[in-house]
Amino acid sequence: MEEQQPTPLINIIEIPADADEYPPRPPRPQPPAEPEYLSNHDVHLQGLTFVTCYVNIYQNEPFQHKNAPWRIEQFEFIASQGVNMVVYGDDATMPYLEASVAKYPNAVILHMDTPYQETPIYKMCGDPTLRMPDRRLPAKDTFEYMALMHAKIEFMYDAIKKNPWKSKYFAWMDFSMAYLFGNKGYSLEQLRLMASSCNFKEPIMAVPGCWLPIPPNNASAIVNNIHWRFCGSFFLGDVHSILKFHRIYREHYPRFLETEGRLVWEVNVWAWLEANTDWRPDWYASDHNDRIIQMPAEFYNATQQHQQEQTTISAYE
């Protein structure tokens, strides 16, 4: 029996004896380029920008009591803390936004290059074959509401591209998030401290939530009911982590839509992305109250951990 030769660990190229030179090496693969708006300036980025939007999606009457003056009041609770903010709107809400933002030099209005309804993720929601969840609030959970919630990450993407405050970190906040705070003074101070210190661990993709993760390849828990693995009203990350989230969303959301055939809440899709892709957010236990912005100490570097602990102690003394 002929002895089998071991497979060489490297490819051996036979060079003819009369060859003048070695054959040219193949080009070395290049890593994906950073987006132009990051590659040259990333070293100079610092600070935190809060991103939000206020658009009119309920054409007849506001849902419940949440009319324009009420929403502006909630927004101004946070704007008055001096934290850097960018806000998006539409034709219906722009008069309210312009009057409000004019009072706060730390807030600016941004405009997308195209209407938010033309962003890729929003347009994915417009497939007419998609069904809505069986159990929802029809007056609130309309197509316009569902699609807008999915567009949060598109607003974040646009804010990072434009980055008027030259920030290294970005946080999404629902426009009226302040109404969740039972202890407004304490929570607003927490937001101010978060923005002024900005000493987060890296990378960071902090997303608060209430429930355990869903299993892979099993969407039964998220197609017909709201699923609170994530709260939805707030999340924070460094620019690279948010851009990764945006890329994963655009890449994998079509697979969810094709497989499940449902237009569900954005937090449900986030739970699916966590279970079925390489998106690994820094989840922390929370709820739709003051806890939503109370990130654990390990999400901060040492100096900020001490400040967070001191603030928490003083709040309950």
C-alpha positions as CSV (number, residue, x, y, z in Angstrom):
1,M,0.0,0.0,0.0
2,E,1.5,3.3,-1.1
3,E,2.2,5.7,1.8
4,Q,0.0,8.8,1.6
5,Q,1.9,12.1,1.7
6,P,0.8,14.7,4.3
7,T,-1.1,17.7,2.9
8,P,1.3,20.7,2.9
9,L,0.3,23.5,5.2
10,I,1.1,26.1,2.6
11,N,0.7,26.2,-1.2
12,I,3.9,25.6,-3.0
13,I,4.3,27.4,-6.3
14,E,6.6,25.8,-8.8
15,I,8.9,28.5,-10.4
16,P,10.4,27.5,-13.8
17,A,14.3,27.4,-13.8
18,D,14.5,30.0,-16.6
19,A,12.0,32.4,-15.0
20,D,13.4,36.0,-14.5
21,E,11.4,36.8,-11.5
22,Y,8.8,35.5,-9.1
23,P,5.1,35.9,-10.2
24,P,3.4,39.0,-8.7
25,R,1.7,38.6,-5.4
26,P,-2.1,38.9,-5.3
27,P,-3.3,42.2,-3.8
28,R,-3.8,42.1,-0.1
29,P,-7.5,42.4,0.9
30,Q,-8.4,45.8,2.3
31,P,-10.6,46.2,5.4
32,P,-13.9,47.9,4.8
33,A,-13.4,51.7,4.8
34,E,-14.9,53.7,7.6
35,P,-17.6,56.1,6.5
36,E,-16.0,59.3,5.3
37,Y,-17.7,61.4,8.0
38,L,-15.9,59.3,10.6
39,S,-12.5,58.3,9.2
40,N,-10.8,61.6,9.3
41,H,-12.4,63.1,12.4
42,D,-13.1,60.3,14.8
43,V,-10.1,61.2,17.0
44,H,-11.7,64.6,17.7
45,L,-15.1,63.4,18.6
46,Q,-16.3,63.8,22.2
47,G,-19.4,64.3,24.2
48,L,-23.0,63.1,23.9
49,T,-25.8,64.1,21.6
50,F,-29.5,63.3,22.4
51,V,-31.5,62.6,19.2
52,T,-35.3,62.7,18.9
53,C,-38.1,63.5,16.5
54,Y,-41.6,65.0,16.7
55,V,-43.8,64.3,13.7
56,N,-47.6,64.3,13.2
57,I,-48.8,60.7,12.7
58,Y,-52.4,61.0,14.1
59,Q,-54.3,63.0,11.5
60,N,-57.6,63.6,13.3
61,E,-56.9,64.0,17.1
62,P,-53.8,63.4,19.2
63,F,-53.7,60.0,20.9
64,Q,-55.1,60.3,24.4
65,H,-54.3,63.8,25.8
66,K,-50.8,64.1,24.2
67,N,-51.3,67.2,22.1
68,A,-48.6,69.5,20.8
69,P,-48.2,71.7,23.9
70,W,-48.0,68.7,26.2
71,R,-45.3,67.1,24.0
72,I,-43.3,70.3,23.8
73,E,-43.5,70.7,27.6
74,Q,-42.0,67.2,28.0
75,F,-39.2,67.9,25.5
76,E,-38.3,71.2,27.2
77,F,-37.9,69.4,30.6
78,I,-34.8,67.8,29.1
79,A,-33.7,70.6,26.8
80,S,-33.6,72.9,29.8
81,Q,-30.8,70.8,31.3
82,G,-28.3,72.1,28.7
83,V,-27.6,68.7,27.1
84,N,-26.7,68.7,23.4
85,M,-29.8,67.8,21.3
86,V,-30.8,67.4,17.7
87,V,-34.5,67.1,16.8
88,Y,-36.3,66.2,13.6
89,G,-39.8,67.2,12.6
90,D,-42.2,67.6,9.7
91,D,-44.3,70.4,8.2
92,A,-47.0,70.0,10.9
93,T,-44.7,70.1,13.9
94,M,-42.0,72.5,12.7
95,P,-43.7,75.7,14.0
96,Y,-43.8,74.2,17.5
97,L,-40.2,73.0,17.2
98,E,-38.8,76.2,15.9
99,A,-40.4,78.2,18.7
100,S,-39.2,75.7,21.4
101,V,-35.6,75.2,20.1
102,A,-35.1,79.0,19.8
103,K,-35.0,79.1,23.6
104,Y,-32.2,76.6,23.9
105,P,-28.8,77.1,22.4
106,N,-28.0,73.5,23.1
107,A,-30.7,72.2,20.7
108,V,-30.7,72.3,16.9
109,I,-33.2,71.2,14.3
110,L,-31.9,68.9,11.6
111,H,-33.5,67.9,8.3
112,M,-33.0,64.6,6.6
113,D,-31.6,64.7,3.0
114,T,-34.8,62.9,2.0
115,P,-38.1,62.6,3.9
116,Y,-38.0,60.0,6.7
117,Q,-40.7,58.1,4.8
118,E,-38.1,57.5,2.0
119,T,-35.4,56.0,4.3
120,P,-34.7,52.3,3.6
121,I,-36.0,50.8,6.8
122,Y,-39.3,52.9,6.8
123,K,-39.9,51.8,3.2
124,M,-39.4,48.2,4.1
125,C,-42.4,48.6,6.4
126,G,-44.6,49.7,3.5
127,D,-44.9,46.3,1.9
128,P,-48.7,46.0,1.3
129,T,-48.6,42.2,2.0
130,L,-47.6,42.7,5.6
131,R,-50.2,42.1,8.3
132,M,-50.5,43.9,11.6
133,P,-50.3,42.1,14.9
134,D,-53.5,40.4,16.0
135,R,-53.4,42.1,19.4
136,R,-52.7,45.9,19.3
137,L,-54.4,49.2,20.1
138,P,-55.8,50.2,16.6
139,A,-56.0,53.9,17.6
140,K,-52.3,54.0,18.6
141,D,-50.6,51.1,16.7
142,T,-51.2,52.4,13.2
143,F,-49.0,51.7,10.2
144,E,-47.6,55.3,10.5
145,Y,-46.7,54.7,14.2
146,M,-45.1,51.3,13.6
147,A,-43.0,52.5,10.7
148,L,-41.9,55.6,12.5
149,M,-40.7,53.6,15.5
150,H,-38.6,51.5,13.1
151,A,-37.2,54.7,11.7
152,K,-35.5,55.7,15.0
153,I,-32.3,54.1,13.8
154,E,-32.5,56.0,10.5
155,F,-32.7,59.3,12.5
156,M,-29.7,58.2,14.5
157,Y,-27.8,57.4,11.3
158,D,-28.6,60.8,9.9
159,A,-27.6,62.6,13.1
160,I,-24.2,60.8,13.2
161,K,-23.5,61.8,9.6
162,K,-24.2,65.4,10.3
163,N,-23.0,65.5,13.9
164,P,-23.4,69.2,14.6
165,W,-22.1,68.8,18.2
166,K,-19.1,66.7,17.1
167,S,-20.1,64.0,19.5
168,K,-18.6,60.6,20.2
169,Y,-21.8,59.1,21.7
170,F,-25.4,59.4,20.7
171,A,-28.6,58.6,22.7
172,W,-32.1,58.1,21.3
173,M,-34.9,59.6,23.4
174,D,-38.5,59.5,22.6
175,F,-39.7,63.1,22.3
176,S,-41.9,62.9,25.3
177,M,-39.7,60.6,27.4
178,A,-39.7,63.0,30.4
179,Y,-43.3,62.0,31.2
180,L,-42.0,58.6,32.3
181,F,-40.1,60.2,35.2
182,G,-41.8,59.9,38.5
183,N,-38.9,61.7,40.2
184,K,-38.3,64.4,37.5
185,G,-35.7,66.4,39.4
186,Y,-33.5,63.4,40.1
187,S,-33.8,61.9,36.6
188,L,-33.2,65.2,34.8
189,E,-30.0,65.6,36.9
190,Q,-29.0,62.1,35.9
191,L,-29.3,63.0,32.3
192,R,-27.3,66.2,32.8
193,L,-24.6,64.2,34.6
194,M,-24.6,61.6,31.9
195,A,-24.0,64.2,29.2
196,S,-21.5,66.3,31.1
197,S,-19.2,63.4,32.2
198,C,-19.6,61.1,29.2
199,N,-17.2,58.6,30.6
200,F,-18.7,55.4,29.2
201,K,-17.0,52.1,28.6
202,E,-16.2,51.3,25.0
203,P,-17.6,49.9,22.9
204,I,-21.1,50.5,24.4
205,M,-24.5,49.9,23.0
206,A,-26.7,50.3,26.1
207,V,-30.4,49.3,25.6
208,P,-32.7,49.1,28.6
209,G,-35.4,46.4,28.8
210,C,-37.8,44.4,30.9
211,W,-37.9,40.8,29.8
212,L,-35.6,37.9,29.0
213,P,-34.3,37.4,25.5
214,I,-36.3,35.3,23.0
215,P,-34.8,32.0,21.6
216,P,-33.2,31.9,18.1
217,N,-35.4,30.9,15.2
218,N,-38.6,31.2,17.2
219,A,-40.6,34.4,16.7
220,S,-43.8,33.2,18.2
221,A,-43.5,35.6,21.1
222,I,-43.2,38.7,19.0
223,V,-45.5,38.5,16.0
224,N,-48.8,39.2,17.7
225,N,-48.0,40.9,21.0
226,I,-45.8,43.7,22.2
227,H,-42.6,42.2,23.6
228,W,-40.7,44.2,26.2
229,R,-37.3,42.7,25.9
230,F,-36.3,46.3,25.2
231,C,-38.1,49.5,26.4
232,G,-37.6,51.4,23.1
233,S,-37.8,54.9,24.5
234,F,-34.1,55.3,25.2
235,F,-30.8,53.8,24.0
236,L,-27.2,55.0,23.9
237,G,-24.1,54.0,22.1
238,D,-20.8,55.1,20.6
239,V,-20.9,56.0,17.0
240,H,-19.4,52.7,15.8
241,S,-21.8,50.6,17.8
242,I,-24.8,52.6,16.5
243,L,-23.6,52.3,13.0
244,K,-23.3,48.6,13.4
245,F,-26.8,48.4,14.7
246,H,-28.0,50.4,11.7
247,R,-26.2,48.1,9.3
248,I,-27.5,45.0,10.9
249,Y,-31.1,46.4,10.9
250,R,-31.0,47.2,7.2
251,E,-29.4,43.9,6.3
252,H,-31.6,41.5,8.4
253,Y,-34.9,43.2,8.7
254,P,-36.0,42.1,5.2
255,R,-35.4,38.5,6.3
256,F,-37.8,39.0,9.3
257,L,-40.4,40.6,7.1
258,E,-40.2,37.8,4.5
259,T,-40.3,35.0,7.1
260,E,-43.0,36.4,9.4
261,G,-45.1,38.6,7.1
262,R,-45.9,41.0,9.9
263,L,-45.3,44.6,10.7
264,V,-44.6,44.5,14.4
265,W,-43.3,47.0,17.0
266,E,-39.6,48.0,16.7
267,V,-38.8,46.6,20.1
268,N,-40.0,43.2,18.9
269,V,-37.7,43.3,15.9
270,W,-34.8,44.4,18.2
271,A,-35.4,41.2,20.2
272,W,-35.4,39.2,17.0
273,L,-32.1,40.9,15.9
274,E,-30.5,40.1,19.2
275,A,-31.5,36.4,18.9
276,N,-30.8,35.8,15.3
277,T,-27.8,38.1,14.3
278,D,-24.5,39.2,15.7
279,W,-26.1,42.3,17.3
280,R,-25.1,42.1,21.0
281,P,-26.4,45.1,22.9
282,D,-25.5,45.9,26.5
283,W,-28.9,45.1,28.0
284,Y,-29.8,46.3,31.5
285,A,-32.9,45.7,33.6
286,S,-35.2,48.6,33.5
287,D,-38.8,49.7,33.0
288,H,-40.8,52.6,31.6
289,N,-40.1,54.9,34.5
290,D,-37.0,56.7,36.0
291,R,-35.0,53.4,35.7
292,I,-35.0,53.7,31.9
293,I,-31.9,56.0,32.0
294,Q,-30.2,54.4,35.1
295,M,-27.4,52.5,33.4
296,P,-25.4,50.1,35.7
297,A,-22.1,51.3,37.1
298,E,-20.2,48.8,34.9
299,F,-21.2,50.7,31.8
300,Y,-19.1,53.6,33.0
301,N,-15.4,54.0,33.5
302,A,-14.1,54.3,37.1
303,T,-14.5,58.0,37.7
304,Q,-18.0,58.1,36.4
305,Q,-18.9,54.9,38.4
306,H,-18.1,56.9,41.6
307,Q,-20.2,59.9,40.5
308,Q,-23.1,57.6,39.6
309,E,-22.9,55.9,43.0
310,Q,-22.7,59.2,44.9
311,T,-25.7,60.6,43.0
312,T,-27.8,57.5,43.6
313,I,-26.9,57.6,47.4
314,S,-27.9,61.3,47.7
315,A,-31.2,60.8,45.9
316,Y,-32.4,58.3,48.5
317,E,-31.0,59.9,51.6
